[in-house]
Amino acid sequence: MKKYHYKTLEPGAETVIENTEMTVRAFPLSHSNLTSTAFLVKNKDNYVLYLGDTGPDEVEKSHNLEALWQTIALIVKGKKLKAIMIEVSFPDEQPDKLLFGHLTPRWLMKEMHKLQTMTGPLDGFNLVVTHVKPPQSSIEKIKKQLAVENDLGLHLIYPQQGKPITL
């Protein structure tokens, strides 16, 4: 078909997405004993940040999320980052040793608090919660825990297959 072409991205370097007005920057994330990736996509003067699987820095013994938050802090302050798409795979009851490079509601909120220390208030900021693992009872538990732990006033969005997200 020759419709899609792979292109190697250099971490942190801005790369033009051919035949679009967009650019992308890739950043490493910790995913247990593997490396995952975050993508900062820019279209004109607007950004969206998509994170692949990632565990919290404290559990992963890394600084990848902290480095990412430092990179995007000015964009958030300038209200140019329209959303962060980030995974929350397990409810808070999941032991840290069994996260395997994923987040829980509690860990996500700890990371969002770190971001807020760099940006100021995040009230109303769009946070798209992805990679919520079944069964349905776990999904509902994660949503309830996020609602309770969201003391930053984040606008939590749960995507649904086939439905557009307006930011």
PLY file of the C-alpha trace (Angstrom):
ply
format ascii 1.0
element vertex 167
property float x
property float y
property float z
element edge 166
property int vertex1
property int vertex2
end_header
0.00 0.00 0.00
2.95 2.31 0.71
0.60 4.65 2.55
2.56 4.86 5.80
6.29 5.29 6.32
8.30 4.82 9.49
10.59 7.59 10.56
13.07 7.36 13.39
12.59 10.17 15.88
15.45 11.59 17.90
14.36 12.11 21.52
13.54 15.76 22.21
14.11 16.90 18.62
11.24 18.53 16.75
10.38 16.59 13.58
8.08 17.77 10.80
5.19 15.42 10.04
5.23 15.29 6.26
2.25 16.66 4.32
0.84 18.38 7.43
1.35 21.60 9.35
2.30 19.55 12.41
5.51 18.68 14.19
6.24 16.04 16.83
8.80 15.64 19.61
9.37 12.23 21.24
10.38 11.74 24.88
11.36 8.50 26.65
9.10 7.04 29.33
9.72 4.23 31.81
7.60 1.13 31.27
8.88 -1.47 33.72
12.11 -2.76 32.16
11.24 -1.27 28.75
11.20 2.19 27.23
7.92 3.69 26.10
7.40 7.08 24.43
5.52 10.34 24.89
4.70 12.46 21.83
4.30 16.23 21.96
2.39 17.16 18.81
2.30 20.80 17.67
-0.12 22.29 15.15
0.54 25.99 14.56
0.61 27.36 18.13
-1.35 24.54 19.82
-0.08 21.34 21.40
-1.33 18.00 22.64
0.75 15.53 24.65
0.17 11.79 24.29
1.91 9.40 26.67
2.33 5.72 26.00
2.51 3.29 28.91
4.41 4.78 31.82
4.99 4.14 35.47
5.52 6.84 38.09
9.11 8.04 38.47
9.20 6.98 42.12
8.30 3.37 41.31
10.30 3.21 38.08
13.38 4.80 39.70
13.63 7.28 36.84
13.23 10.98 36.12
11.48 10.64 32.75
8.14 12.13 33.82
9.83 14.93 35.74
11.89 15.80 32.65
8.74 15.74 30.52
6.87 18.00 32.96
9.79 20.46 32.91
9.74 20.47 29.11
6.01 21.23 28.84
5.69 23.60 31.83
5.98 26.81 29.79
3.55 25.49 27.19
1.02 24.74 29.94
1.58 28.16 31.54
0.99 29.79 28.15
-2.29 27.83 27.81
-1.08 26.36 24.53
-1.23 22.71 25.63
-4.80 21.67 24.93
-4.67 18.26 26.65
-2.54 15.51 28.09
-3.55 11.99 27.09
-2.23 9.64 29.78
-2.85 6.10 30.92
-4.33 4.88 34.19
-4.33 1.10 33.96
-5.08 -0.08 37.47
-7.11 0.95 40.53
-5.24 2.20 43.60
-5.37 -1.26 45.22
-2.79 -2.57 42.73
0.53 -3.02 44.59
3.44 -0.95 43.24
5.45 -4.11 42.51
2.64 -5.24 40.19
2.20 -2.02 38.20
4.57 -3.18 35.44
5.13 0.36 34.19
1.59 1.71 34.58
-0.25 4.31 36.67
-3.05 4.19 39.21
-5.33 7.14 40.04
-3.20 7.98 43.10
0.05 7.90 41.12
-1.44 9.96 38.30
-2.54 12.65 40.74
0.89 12.68 42.40
2.42 13.29 38.97
-0.13 16.02 38.19
0.76 17.71 41.50
4.41 17.71 40.39
3.38 19.33 37.10
1.30 21.93 38.94
4.32 22.98 41.04
5.98 23.95 37.75
2.97 25.54 36.04
0.63 26.99 38.62
-3.06 26.01 38.87
-4.34 23.27 36.55
-8.02 23.91 37.28
-10.04 22.98 34.19
-7.03 21.55 32.32
-8.00 18.70 29.95
-6.70 15.30 31.02
-7.73 12.46 28.71
-7.54 9.18 30.63
-6.43 6.31 28.38
-5.50 2.62 28.66
-8.00 1.86 31.43
-7.87 -1.94 31.73
-10.92 -4.19 32.06
-12.88 -5.71 33.68
-15.67 -3.13 33.82
-15.63 -3.20 37.63
-11.98 -2.00 37.57
-12.82 0.71 35.04
-15.64 2.01 37.25
-13.40 1.86 40.32
-10.67 3.85 38.52
-13.18 6.51 37.47
-14.52 6.82 41.03
-11.04 7.01 42.51
-10.00 9.68 40.02
-13.11 11.72 40.81
-12.33 11.60 44.54
-8.58 12.25 44.19
-8.89 15.06 41.62
-8.19 17.91 44.03
-6.60 19.96 41.22
-9.88 20.53 39.36
-8.66 18.75 36.23
-11.22 18.20 33.48
-11.15 14.40 33.23
-12.14 13.01 29.85
-12.76 9.32 29.16
-12.62 8.66 25.42
-15.15 6.37 23.81
-14.40 4.44 20.65
-15.73 6.20 17.57
-16.63 9.43 19.39
-14.61 12.61 18.80
-13.07 14.54 21.68
-13.47 18.29 21.59
-10.76 20.23 23.40
0 1
1 2
2 3
3 4
4 5
5 6
6 7
7 8
8 9
9 10
10 11
11 12
12 13
13 14
14 15
15 16
16 17
17 18
18 19
19 20
20 21
21 22
22 23
23 24
24 25
25 26
26 27
27 28
28 29
29 30
30 31
31 32
32 33
33 34
34 35
35 36
36 37
37 38
38 39
39 40
40 41
41 42
42 43
43 44
44 45
45 46
46 47
47 48
48 49
49 50
50 51
51 52
52 53
53 54
54 55
55 56
56 57
57 58
58 59
59 60
60 61
61 62
62 63
63 64
64 65
65 66
66 67
67 68
68 69
69 70
70 71
71 72
72 73
73 74
74 75
75 76
76 77
77 78
78 79
79 80
80 81
81 82
82 83
83 84
84 85
85 86
86 87
87 88
88 89
89 90
90 91
91 92
92 93
93 94
94 95
95 96
96 97
97 98
98 99
99 100
100 101
101 102
102 103
103 104
104 105
105 106
106 107
107 108
108 109
109 110
110 111
111 112
112 113
113 114
114 115
115 116
116 117
117 118
118 119
119 120
120 121
121 122
122 123
123 124
124 125
125 126
126 127
127 128
128 129
129 130
130 131
131 132
132 133
133 134
134 135
135 136
136 137
137 138
138 139
139 140
140 141
141 142
142 143
143 144
144 145
145 146
146 147
147 148
148 149
149 150
150 151
151 152
152 153
153 154
154 155
155 156
156 157
157 158
158 159
159 160
160 161
161 162
162 163
163 164
164 165
165 166
